[in-house]
Amino acid sequence: MDVLIYIIPIALILGLIGLVAFLWSLKSGQFDDMDGAANRILFDDDDAPPTGKD
């Protein structure tokens, strides 16, 4: 049971590090435009000029 004295603070510190990393990713825009890439793959890019090669 003495090991709980070490394991609980380590778990809390790791959880805090994970929370800080998640909040940092939110602030840096990692989760912006979740649907853009998924929808973009469904449409063809007809804007490119033809290359002339068959």
Secondary structure by P-SEA (a helix, b strand, c coil): ccccccaaaaaaaaaaaaaaaaaaaaaaccccccaaaaaaaacccccccccccc
